């Protein structure tokens, strides 16, 4: 079914509207090259788990908090991703990249994580996804500009994010295979699109907000 999108530029978040509420997503089903954009290779065969989450997802990860930290307090901000239980127990390091990593977010079935990370000496952020244990990682966005604040679609098939081109933020989506990147907003000034986009149902309404419709 073709989706209709509505984005609301807000102070704290950009809301993406789906045509009807999403159903529970089905779950049965790093080398860094920052020179290509919207040309994700169709090489899914190398990923054994990233696109084949277990039936029922990973409910043991529900409630676990994701965060980025530099426990060694190095001068190079060598952040990595960690998870921890709400009571502070079971702190687990998930990555060992030694790069600045931020904005981690669980997929709907709690089997995968999306995040942004620096990919070059210019500290260019790009969007990645990985399995919950960090065993498989894939870069989804490429090219110029900083890509930050990823969020998952309710069906787990797309990632929305904010991309800064010429330091101007706009809303984009890309599928989880790194293909079909699409720009959804076309603002031409700074600080006109909020951070941390969210997918919500088409019936959502918020008073005194300017809406922009996309098809």
C-alpha positions as CSV (number, residue, x, y, z in Angstrom):
1,X,0.0,0.0,0.0
2,X,1.4,3.4,-0.9
3,X,2.1,5.6,2.1
4,X,1.2,9.2,2.4
5,X,3.6,11.3,4.5
6,X,3.1,14.3,6.6
7,X,6.0,16.0,8.4
8,X,5.6,18.6,11.2
9,X,8.7,20.7,11.8
10,X,8.6,21.2,15.6
11,X,11.0,22.6,18.1
12,X,12.1,19.2,19.5
13,X,11.0,16.7,16.9
14,X,9.9,16.2,13.3
15,X,6.8,14.0,13.1
16,X,6.3,11.7,10.1
17,X,2.7,10.6,9.6
18,X,1.7,7.2,8.2
19,X,-1.6,6.6,6.4
20,X,-3.2,4.6,9.3
21,X,-1.7,3.1,12.4
22,X,1.0,0.6,11.8
23,X,0.5,-3.0,12.8
24,X,3.1,-4.9,14.8
25,X,6.0,-5.4,12.4
26,X,6.7,-8.9,11.1
27,X,9.8,-10.5,12.4
28,X,9.9,-13.9,10.6
29,X,11.4,-13.1,7.9
30,X,32.8,-2.4,8.8
31,X,34.2,-1.2,6.0
32,X,33.5,2.6,5.6
33,X,33.2,4.1,2.2
34,X,31.7,7.6,2.3
35,X,31.8,8.3,-1.5
36,X,28.4,6.9,-2.6
37,X,24.9,8.1,-1.9
38,X,21.6,6.3,-2.5
39,X,23.5,3.5,-4.1
40,X,23.4,0.8,-1.3
41,X,24.6,-2.4,-2.8
42,X,22.2,-5.3,-2.8
43,X,24.6,-7.6,-1.0
44,X,22.3,-8.7,1.8
45,X,23.7,-12.3,1.7
46,X,26.7,-11.4,3.8
47,X,24.3,-10.5,6.7
48,X,23.1,-13.6,8.5
49,X,21.2,-11.9,11.2
50,X,20.7,-8.2,10.4
51,X,17.7,-8.9,8.1
52,X,16.6,-12.1,9.8
53,X,15.6,-11.2,13.3
54,X,14.2,-14.1,15.4
55,X,10.5,-14.8,15.4
56,X,9.0,-12.7,18.1
57,X,12.0,-10.4,18.2
58,X,14.2,-10.0,21.2
59,X,11.8,-9.2,24.1
60,X,14.7,-9.5,26.6
61,X,15.9,-6.2,25.3
62,X,12.7,-4.4,26.1
63,X,13.5,-1.7,28.7
64,X,17.2,-1.8,28.1
65,X,18.7,1.6,27.8
66,X,21.1,2.4,24.9
67,X,23.8,5.1,25.3
68,X,27.1,6.2,24.0
69,X,30.1,6.6,26.3
70,X,33.8,7.1,26.4
71,X,34.7,5.3,29.6
72,X,38.4,5.7,29.1
73,X,37.8,9.5,28.9
74,X,40.2,9.8,26.0
75,X,41.1,13.1,24.3
76,X,39.9,11.6,20.9
77,X,36.3,11.0,22.1
78,X,36.5,7.4,21.3
79,X,32.8,6.7,22.1
80,X,31.2,3.3,21.9
81,X,27.7,2.0,22.3
82,X,26.5,0.3,25.5
83,X,23.3,-1.1,26.9
84,X,22.2,-1.2,30.5
85,X,19.2,-2.3,32.5
86,X,17.0,0.4,34.0
87,X,18.4,-0.3,37.5
88,X,22.0,0.2,36.2
89,X,22.9,-3.5,36.1
90,X,24.1,-5.6,33.2
91,X,26.1,-2.8,31.5
92,X,27.3,-4.3,28.2
93,X,29.6,-2.8,25.6
94,X,28.2,-3.3,22.1
95,X,30.8,-1.7,19.8
96,X,34.5,-1.4,19.8
97,X,34.9,1.1,16.9
98,X,36.8,3.9,18.6
99,X,34.8,6.5,16.8
100,X,32.3,9.1,17.9
101,X,28.9,7.4,18.0
102,X,25.6,8.9,19.0
103,X,21.8,8.7,18.8
104,X,21.3,5.0,19.3
105,X,17.7,3.7,19.0
106,X,16.1,0.3,19.1
107,X,14.2,-1.2,16.2
108,X,10.6,-2.1,16.9
109,X,11.3,-5.8,17.5
110,X,14.4,-4.9,19.7
111,X,16.7,-7.0,17.5
112,X,18.6,-4.1,15.8
113,X,20.0,-0.7,16.6
114,X,20.3,2.4,14.5
115,X,22.8,5.1,15.3
116,X,25.0,7.8,13.8
117,X,28.8,7.7,13.7
118,X,31.8,9.7,12.4
119,X,33.2,8.2,9.3
120,X,36.1,10.5,8.4
121,X,38.6,13.0,9.9
122,X,36.1,15.8,9.2
123,X,33.8,14.2,11.7
124,X,31.1,13.6,9.1
125,X,28.2,11.7,10.7
126,X,26.4,8.9,8.8
127,X,23.6,6.5,9.7
128,X,24.3,2.8,10.6
129,X,22.3,-0.1,11.7
130,X,23.6,-3.2,13.6
131,X,22.4,-6.3,15.3
132,X,21.6,-6.0,19.0
133,X,24.9,-7.8,19.9
134,X,27.0,-5.7,17.6
135,X,28.1,-8.7,15.5
136,X,26.8,-7.2,12.2
137,X,27.0,-3.6,11.1
138,X,25.9,-1.8,7.9
139,X,26.3,1.8,6.8
140,X,23.2,3.2,5.2
141,X,23.9,6.7,4.2
142,X,26.8,8.1,2.2
143,X,27.9,11.3,0.4
144,X,28.4,14.9,1.7
145,X,26.6,16.3,4.7
146,X,26.0,15.1,8.2
147,X,23.3,12.5,8.9
148,X,22.0,12.3,12.4
149,X,19.1,11.4,14.7
150,X,17.9,8.1,13.1
151,X,14.5,6.6,14.0
152,X,12.8,3.4,12.8
153,X,9.5,3.1,10.9
154,X,6.9,1.1,12.8
155,X,7.4,-1.9,10.3
156,X,11.2,-1.8,10.8
157,X,11.8,-1.3,7.0
158,X,12.9,2.4,6.9
159,X,15.0,4.8,8.8
160,X,14.1,8.5,9.0
161,X,16.9,11.0,9.8
162,X,17.9,14.6,9.7
163,X,20.6,15.4,7.1
164,X,22.6,18.6,7.2
165,X,23.5,19.7,3.7
166,X,25.4,23.0,3.6
167,X,24.6,23.1,7.4
168,X,20.8,23.2,6.6
169,X,18.8,20.4,8.2
170,X,16.2,18.5,6.2
171,X,14.2,15.3,6.8
172,X,15.1,12.2,4.8
173,X,14.2,8.5,4.8
174,X,16.1,5.5,3.6
175,X,15.3,1.8,3.6
176,X,17.3,-0.5,5.9
177,X,19.2,-1.9,2.9
178,X,20.7,1.5,2.3
179,X,18.6,2.1,-0.8
180,X,15.9,4.5,-1.9
181,X,17.0,7.5,0.1
182,X,14.4,10.3,-0.3
183,X,14.3,13.9,0.9
184,X,11.0,14.8,2.5
185,X,11.5,18.5,3.5
186,X,13.1,21.3,1.5
187,X,13.7,24.1,3.9
188,X,16.4,26.7,3.1
189,X,17.3,28.1,6.5
190,X,19.0,26.9,9.6
191,X,17.1,25.4,12.6
192,X,13.8,25.1,10.7
193,X,13.5,21.3,11.0
194,X,13.5,19.8,14.5
195,X,15.7,16.9,15.7
196,X,14.7,13.3,16.4
197,X,12.0,12.6,13.8
198,X,9.2,10.3,14.9
199,X,6.7,8.1,13.0
200,X,3.1,8.5,14.2
201,X,-0.4,7.6,12.9
202,X,-2.1,9.6,10.2
203,X,-4.9,10.5,12.7
204,X,-2.5,12.4,15.0
205,X,-3.2,16.1,15.3
206,X,-1.4,18.9,17.1
207,X,-2.9,22.4,17.3
208,X,-1.0,25.5,16.2
209,X,1.5,23.5,14.1
210,X,2.2,24.2,10.4
211,X,2.0,20.9,8.5
212,X,3.7,20.1,5.2
213,X,2.2,17.3,3.1
214,X,4.2,14.8,0.9
215,X,3.1,12.0,-1.4
